[in-house]
Amino acid sequence: MSETLLLRMFRDDAHSASWVVVNSAGELLRKPQSGPLTLLTPIAAERRVIVLVPASSVTLLNAQIPQRQQSRLLQLAPFALEEQLAEDIESLHFAAGKREGDSANIEIAVVSRAFMDTTLAALRTAGIEPAELVSDAQLLPSHPADAVALIDGDEILIRTARGAAAALPAADLASAFEITLAGVPDGAQLKDSSVIIHVPQREWPDQQRAVESLRPSFGGLKVQLLPEGALPLLAAQLHSSDRINLLQGDYRPKSAGQFEWRRWRLAAALAVASLGLYILGHAVELRRLARAESALDARIDQLYRSVIPGERAPPDARRRLEAQLGGSSAGPELLQVLSDLAASRANVRDAQLLAFTYRDGALELRMRAQSAEQLDGLGQSLRQRGWDAEFLGGGTSRDHYEGRIKVRFASS
């Protein structure tokens, strides 16, 4: 299940925030915490990050931009709203919301570029790359018949039934509702309206009298206390909120895959490390095998010279040996037979190995010696060393005797 880090920036400190970790349904996986942004670096590294900024820094307005101009929406928005803005539009950043059906009406979020630059710089200094930057008032729960409000210290966030959101001073709650509801049908008639007010439980003692004084002004007023503060309430709207992501236009993330890479980079690092260890292990094994092969070649060369005295070992002695074996698995036994034969020759120095063949699990040696007795003695010596050796006889050639000794391997 994917996880999201939801952090809410403090209004008076760009380097601190409160935060929670939630699943895709908005359920809390960790209790709300607060502190400097640097504490969030390891938490943010593997999660999608949504940052809530103070609603007092974001102005939500409606613009009339024809649907055929959708591709140029962000370019046209400043001019469509210019008369409603007191600041120079060059110093402002504009982000578009969802269009209402086929109408020309579209909600636009307006925020100063200086605020965007300061906020993003603080986040990135702490190693946090947000996927979304959203006005916190837009995560208030919507209700088809009521205005919904959140008292948050000296501010009150209000969202109307039509989705309009605003942040106003909490010192005069009645005036805050009058200003906000004046823009909706019959909004000026507070007695025709009903509201739901959310209050953090720790603030209720200070706000109770002001909230209760509103009851005569509304057709209905409901109060809901928040034991763990505002963040769980806001987090619950992540899956359903029609919020405006301020990261558009010039502030759009450079790469759409940036978050996914950041999320998986630990796993990628572990995979690279595992691959490195795998390659290193194989390199060590190959080096060990190379040393063993060199030792085997040296032993073959030594045995060749010892069993065929007077002849130099050819450069391809090992290849000739393998050709004699026909690719069989008798290599270790053959080397041991030749080694024992070389040791047995200590008593019969004139004996020479002329040739050998391997067939059907048996090694046949063609030997030369002074007499048949000498070759039979070699066979006895091999039997004493544990081999099944049989002297097969032979014949006299000039002044030497040539005969054959057959050695059967244990595996045969």
N, C-alpha and C positions, 0 to 999 in steps of 0.2 A: 504494500500500500504506500503510495507516494506521500511524502511529508512536506509541509510548508512551514517556513519560519515567518511569522507575522510580527513585525516590530513597529512600534508606534513612537515616532520621534517626540521628544519633549519640546514644548513651545519655546522655552527659554534657554535651551541648551542643545545645540546642533550635534553634540558629540555624545549624547546620552539618549536612552530610550527604554521603554518597557517592551517585553516580548513574550510570545508563547509559541510552542510548536504544535501544529495540528495535523490531522490526517485529511484525506480528500473530502470527508463529510463535515469538516469543521470541528471535529471532536478534539479536545485538548489531550496531548500526549505528555505535556509537562505543565506544571503550574506556572502562572505568570511570574516573571522576574523583571527586575529593573537594574540599570547600571550603565557604565560606559560602553560604547559600541565595541571597544576592543575585546570585551568578553565574548562577543558573538562570532568572532573570526572562525573558530573551529566548528561552531554550530551551523554557520551559514555555508560552510564549504561544500556540504553534501545535500543541501536542501534548496528548494525554490524559495526565493525571498520576496516577500511583498512588504513594502514600506508604507505606513500610513503617516501622512504629514498633516500638520494642523489645518483644519478647515478655514481658520482665520486667514491663512496665507493663500487660499485658493478661492477664486470667484467663479461661480457657476452661472452662465448666462445662456439665453436661447437666441440663436441666430437663424435668419431665413436665407438659406442657400439652396437653390434649385438642385434637384437630384442629378440633373445632367452635368452639374459641376462637381460631382463627387470626387473626381480625381484631383481637383484643385482646391479641395475643401480647406486645407490648412493655410493655403495662400490667400484665400478669400475671407476667411474668418476675421482677421484683424480689421479689414475694411468694413465688414458687415457690422462689427461691434464698436467701431471707433467712437461713435457718438455717445456710447454708454460708459466709456472708459475715461478716467481723468488723467491717466498716465500716458506717456508717449508709447505708442504701440511697438516701437523698435526695442523697447526695454522689456517687453512682455513675451511670454511663451504661451502658445495656444495648443490645446489638445481637444480632439473631437470625441463625442460620445456616439451612441447609436441613434440613428435616424428613426423618427416615429412614423413607421409605415412608409407610404408614398409621399408624405408631406414634405414641404421645404424646411420645416422646423427641425432643428438639431441642437442638442445641448453642447456647449463649448466650455471647457475649463480654462481659466486664465490665471496665470501665475507669473511672478516676476522672474526674469532670467537670473538675476542675482541670487534669489532664493534657491532656484534649481541648482545653480553652480555651487553654492555653499553646501547644500544638502548632499549632493552627489560626491563632493570632495571629502566631506566628513565620512561618508559611508565607505568610499574607496580607500581612504587612509586606513580604515579598520579592516580592509580586505573583503568588503561586502559589495557584491555586484547585484543590485536589485533587478528582478524581472518586471516588477510593477511599482509605480509610485502613485499613491491614491490619496485623495482627501478623506480624512477619517470620518467625516459626516456622511459620506456616501456608503459607509458600511453599517449605518444604522438600519435596523430592520424596517422594511416597508409594511404598511398595513392599508388595505383598501378603503377603510372608513375613518381612520384616525391619523392625526399627526403624531409622530414619535419623537421623543426628545431624550437627550442624555445630559444630565448635569455633571460637568467635569471641572471641578474647582471653581474658578471665577468665570467659566464659560458655560453656555448651554448650546448644545448642538441640536438642531431641529430639522426633521425631514417630514415634508408634507405628504399627503396621500397621493399627490401627483409626482412625487419623487424629488421635488426641489429640496435642496439641503443648504443650510446656512449655519454659521457660528456667530453668536451674539453674547454680550456680557450677561452674566447671570445675576447681576445686582438687582435688576428689575425684570422678573420673569414674565409678568403680565405684558409689559411693553414688547418683550422679545417675541411672544406669541402673536401679538397684534401685528407687528411688522412682518413676520413671516407668513401669517395666514391671510394678510391683506391682499396677496396676489392670487388667491384661489377663489373660485366662485363662492360668494356669500361668506368669504373668509372673515370679513369685518365683524360679522355677527358671531362672536365667540361662543355665545350660548347655543348656537346650532352646531358647534364642533365638539368633538371629543378627542382627548389626547391620552397618550401613554407616556409616562415620564419614568425613565430609568435613573436610579441614583445609586452610586457606590455605597455600600453599607456603612463604610467608615465616615462618609460625608452626611449621612442622613440626620444625625443630631443637629448639624449646623443648617441644614436645608429644610427640615421638616416644617417649620412654621411658615416659610415662604411658599412651599409647595401646597400645603393645606389651605393657604389663603386664596389659592386659585380656584378652588372647587366651585364657588358661586358663579365664576365667570364662564364655565364650560357646561355643555350638556352632559358630559361625562368625563371623569378624570380617574385614571388608574395609575397607581404607583407600583413599580417593581424594583426591589432592592437587589443589588449585585454584590454577593458575598466576596467574590474574587476580583472586583473592579470591573472596568469597562471592557478590557480586552476579550474575555470569553464571549461577551455579547457580540462584539464586532467580528470575531473569528467565525462565529456561527453563520455569518452571511457570506462567507467567501465563495461558496458554491452557487449562490443564487443572485448575487448583487450585480446590477447593471452599472458597474463603476467605470470611470474614465481613467485609463492609464495615462499618466502625464508623460511617460517616456515615448513620445512621438516626435516626428520631425527631426530637428537637430539633436534631440536627446534619445533618439531611438537606439537601442543596443546595436553595436557594430555587427554582431553575428548572432543569428537566430539560434545557433548551436552552442553558444557560449555557456548557457546555463547547464546544458546536458554534459558538456565537457567538464565543467567544474564539479558537477555532481558525481561523475564517474572517474575523475582523475586519480583518486586514491586507489580504486580498483585497477585502473590502468597502470599506476606505479607498481602495485603489487604484482601485476601480470608481467611487467617488464623485468622486475626483480627476479621473479620465478624463472622467466626465460633465461635471464643472465646466469642464474645458478645452474639451470639445466645445461646450458652451453658450457659453462665452466666445468661441470661434472663430466661432460662428455670429453672435453679437452684433456682433463686429467686422465680419464680412462684411455683415451687414444694414446696419450704419452706413455702410459704404463704398458699398453699393448705393443707400442713401438719398441720399448726397451726389451720386452719379452721376446719380440721377434728378432731383435739384434742378438740377444743371448742365444736363441735357438739356432740362428745362422752360424754363430761362432762355434756352438757345440757340434753342429753337423760338419763344419769344416774340420774341427779337431778329430772327430770320429773317422771322417773320411781318410785323413792322413794316418791315423793310428791303425786302421784295419787294412789299408792298402799302402804299406810302407814303400818308400822309394818313388811314389807318384805324388805330384802336387794336386791338391784339390782344385777342380775346375771352378771358374767363377759362378757357374750355374749348378753347383753341387746340390743345392736345395731343390732346384727345379727338376733335376734328374731323379732325385729321391722321390719327389711327389709323382713324377711320371711313372716310376716303378710301382708305386702304390696304387696307381690308377684312381686317385681321388678318394681312396678309402679312408676309414677312420683309424687306421692302424699306426698312425704316426708316433704316438707315445710309446707303444710296445716296440716298434721298430728301433727307435732311438735307444731304448733300454737294452734290446738284444745286441745291437751293435756296440753299446757301451760295455756290456758283459763279455762280449766276444773279444773286445780290445783288451779287457783285463785278463781273460783266459790266455791270450797270446803271450802273456809274460813267461809262460812255461814252454811255449812252442814258438820261438821267435822267428823261425823260418816260414811259418804258416802265413799265407796271404789270401785275402778275399778277392776272388776274381770277378764275381757277379752275384746278384741276388734277384729273386723274383717273388712277388706276393700274389697268392691265388687262393681263394676259398678259405680265408682265415689262417693261412699257413705261409711261413717265409722259408724259401729254399735258398740256402747259401751254397755257392760253388767255390770250393777252397782248393788251395795248392799247399802241399807239405812234403817233407822228405819221405813219409811213409803213411800207410793206412792207419797204423797205430797212433800216429800223432793226431790225425783228424778224429779218430775215435775218442782220443783223450780230450779234444776240444768239445766234443759232444757231451762227454761225461761232465766236464767242467760247467757247461751250460745247464745240465740237469741239476747239478749241485746248487746252482744259483736259482733254481725254481722253474726252469723252463722245460717243456716237454720236447726234448731234442732227440732226434733219431738219426744215426749215421746210416746213410743209404748206400754206401760203398762207392766204388769208383774204379780207376785204372791208372797204370803207369804211363807217363808221357816223358820221354827222354830220361832225365835223371831225377824227375819229381813224380809225386803221386797227386793226381787230381781226383777229388771226391765231392760228395754232396752231403750236406747236413740239413735236415728238415726240422724247423721249429714251429710248433703249433701254439697259437696264442690262447690264453685262457678263455677268451670270448668265443672261440671256435668250438 
